[in-house]
Amino acid sequence: MIKKIEIIDIIDSVKIGNKPVNESLNLIGDGILDSFSILVFVAELNSKYGYNISLDQNVNTIFMSVDSIYDYILSQV
């Protein structure tokens, strides 16, 4: 099972800018992730951990925070 710190590590590798990432930061609203970085995140998540996030879902809700990504992944396994 993936840990939140592993999600943060992936976000750190694909994010925009230098703002530190924490579990409750609004990733889209605060400009940490954009559409391209979300695509790269999804590819990394799938490659490293075998999890897939469907981009047909409500991306803004899923990628609101580290917590929301983690909760979404837990709901899919």
N, C-alpha and C positions, 0 to 999 in steps of 0.2 A: 504494500500500500504506500502510495506517495505521501510525503510529509509536506507541511506548509513551507518549510525552509527550502525544500526542493523546488516548489512552485516559485518562490521568491528568487531563487538562483536562476531559473529560466527567464523570469521577467527581467532580472538584472542584465541578462545577456542580450535581450531583444528590445529593451525599453528606449525611449527617447529621452535624452538629457541625462543629468547627473543626480536628480533628486532621489534620495534613499527610499526604498520600498519597505513598507510595513504592512501588517495584515489588514488594516482597516482603511488604508489610503484609497481614494476613489481613482482607480487606474485610468479610466477613460476621461472622466471629468477634470482630473488634474493634469492631463496631457502626457501621462506616462506611457500609455499604449495608444497607437493609432491602428487603422485597418491593416496596414502592412505588418506591423509588429505583432498583431494578434494572429495573423496567418503564420508567421514564423514561430510564434509560441506554440500554436496548435501542432505544427510539424515537429517541433522539438519534443513536445509532450508525447506525441505518438511514437516518435523514433526511440526515445529513451525509456519510456515507461509502458508503451502499448495502449495508452488511453487516447480516445478520440473524442473531440468536442465537435459536435455538429454545428456548422456555421449557419444552418437553417433555423436554429433556435434563436432566442432573444440574446444576441451578443452583448448588448449593453447591460443586461441583467447579469449574465454569466461573468463578464469581465469587469464588474463594478469594483471588486476588491479581491485580494488574495483569499479571503474567507469565502466569497461567493464562488470563486473558481473551485476551491477545495470542496465546498458543499455540493457543487454540481458533479464533480468527479465521484464523490461518495455515493451520490444518488444513481449513478450509472453502473456501478459495479455490483 
